[in-house]
Amino acid sequence: MAKQKASPATGKSRPAEAAPGIDIGIGKRDREHIAHGLSRFLADSYTLYLTTHSFHWNVTGPMFNTLHVMFEVQYTEQWTALDAIAERIRALGFKAPGSYAEFAALATLGEPPAAQDSSDWRAMVTHLVAGNEAVCRCARKVLKTADAAGDDPTADLLTQRLQTHEKYAWMLRSLLE
């Protein structure tokens, strides 16, 4: 039996129309594999975003101003990117994870120790270098899946994210040399 939906004009019930299936030239199984990989990438990216933002709030010491500003630039850019990743998952026809529990289950990137010493800026920077590199490794895995399926929009998104996170890792690593 068809679901009933109220007409906006009359308020009377009418049969609800089923949404058309997804036919974007990528089969459901490939879309599912890509979406799962993107969900893992989103979880790692979100974890890195939270860590970068936390370090922005809590950094102290002689590198305060430099790192406070650098971390803000990075977490602001990362925040915007999270939306693009989640929306790509939706465009592929799957639900994007959006809770701490889902992110924790999917993420490969660990959080920093809870008692991170905010005066140890080197530890913060080292942790962010490792985090950006881990996000790159995750992106490369999903990129292979997207390439194999001919999913150019996902490949483009991941290529852009790789460029950004490789640059962040380089910039942060340079502070430690």
C-alpha positions in Angstrom: 0.0 0.0 0.0 1.3 3.4 -0.9 2.1 5.8 1.9 -0.2 8.8 2.2 1.1 12.4 2.1 -0.8 15.6 2.9 -1.0 17.9 -0.1 0.5 21.3 0.8 -2.3 23.1 -1.1 -5.3 21.2 0.2 -4.1 19.4 3.3 -5.8 16.3 2.0 -4.0 12.9 1.8 -2.6 11.7 -1.5 -0.2 8.8 -2.3 3.4 9.7 -1.6 5.7 9.4 -4.6 8.7 7.1 -4.2 12.1 8.8 -4.7 13.8 7.6 -7.9 16.7 5.2 -7.5 20.3 6.5 -7.9 21.7 6.2 -11.4 24.9 8.3 -11.5 26.9 5.7 -13.5 28.4 4.1 -10.4 26.9 0.8 -9.2 25.4 0.5 -5.8 28.2 -1.8 -4.5 30.9 0.6 -5.6 29.0 3.5 -4.1 28.7 1.6 -0.9 32.4 0.9 -0.7 33.3 4.5 -1.5 30.8 5.8 1.0 32.2 3.5 3.7 35.7 4.7 3.0 34.6 8.3 3.0 32.9 7.7 6.4 36.2 6.5 7.8 37.9 9.5 6.2 35.2 11.8 7.7 35.7 10.3 11.1 39.5 10.7 11.0 39.1 14.3 9.6 36.7 15.2 12.4 39.0 13.8 15.0 41.9 15.8 13.6 39.6 18.9 13.4 38.7 18.5 17.1 42.3 18.0 18.1 43.5 21.1 16.1 40.7 23.2 17.7 41.6 22.0 21.2 45.2 22.8 20.7 44.3 26.2 19.4 42.4 26.8 22.7 45.0 25.4 25.0 48.5 26.2 23.6 50.7 28.3 25.8 54.3 29.3 26.0 56.8 31.1 23.7 55.1 29.8 20.5 51.6 30.8 21.6 50.8 33.5 19.1 52.3 31.6 16.1 50.6 28.3 16.9 47.3 29.9 18.1 47.0 31.6 14.7 48.2 28.6 12.7 45.9 26.2 14.4 42.9 28.5 13.9 43.6 28.7 10.1 43.8 24.9 10.0 40.8 24.1 12.0 38.6 26.6 10.2 39.6 25.1 6.8 39.0 21.6 8.2 35.6 22.5 9.5 34.4 23.5 6.0 35.9 20.4 4.4 33.9 18.2 6.8 30.7 19.3 5.2 32.0 18.6 1.7 33.0 15.0 2.7 29.6 14.3 4.4 27.7 15.7 1.4 29.6 13.5 -0.9 28.6 10.5 1.1 24.9 11.7 0.8 25.3 12.2 -2.9 26.4 8.6 -3.2 23.1 7.6 -1.5 24.2 6.8 2.0 23.9 8.3 5.4 26.9 10.3 6.7 28.0 9.4 10.3 27.4 12.3 12.6 27.8 11.2 16.2 30.8 10.9 18.5 30.0 7.2 18.8 29.9 6.7 15.1 33.1 8.6 14.6 34.9 6.7 17.4 33.9 3.4 15.8 35.1 4.5 12.3 38.2 6.5 13.1 41.7 5.2 12.9 43.2 8.4 14.2 43.7 8.4 17.9 43.0 11.4 20.2 45.8 13.0 22.1 46.3 12.2 25.7 43.6 13.9 27.8 46.2 15.4 30.1 48.1 17.0 27.2 50.5 19.5 28.7 49.6 22.8 27.0 53.0 24.2 27.5 54.6 21.4 25.4 53.9 22.9 22.0 56.3 20.4 20.4 54.1 17.5 21.5 51.1 19.3 20.1 52.8 19.9 16.8 54.1 16.4 16.6 50.7 15.0 17.3 49.2 17.2 14.5 51.9 16.1 12.0 51.0 12.5 12.7 47.3 13.2 12.5 47.6 15.0 9.1 49.7 12.2 7.8 47.2 9.6 9.0 44.4 11.5 7.3 46.5 11.4 4.1 46.9 7.6 4.3 43.2 7.2 4.8 42.4 9.5 1.8 44.8 7.5 -0.4 43.0 4.2 0.4 39.6 5.7 -0.5 41.1 7.4 -3.6 42.1 4.0 -5.0 38.5 2.7 -4.5 37.0 5.9 -6.1 39.4 5.7 -9.0 38.6 2.0 -9.7 34.9 2.9 -9.8 35.4 5.9 -12.0 34.1 8.2 -9.3 35.8 11.4 -10.4 34.0 13.8 -7.9 35.2 11.7 -5.0 38.7 11.4 -6.5 38.8 15.2 -6.9 37.6 15.8 -3.3 40.2 13.5 -1.9 43.0 14.9 -4.1 42.2 18.4 -2.7 42.2 17.1 0.8 45.5 15.3 0.2 47.1 18.6 -1.0 45.8 20.4 2.1 46.8 17.8 4.7 50.2 17.2 3.1 50.8 20.9 3.3 49.7 21.1 6.9 52.0 18.2 7.8 54.9 19.9 6.1 54.3 23.3 7.7 53.9 21.8 11.2 57.0 19.5 10.7 59.0 22.6 9.7 58.4 24.0 13.2 60.2 21.0 14.7 63.3 21.2 12.5 
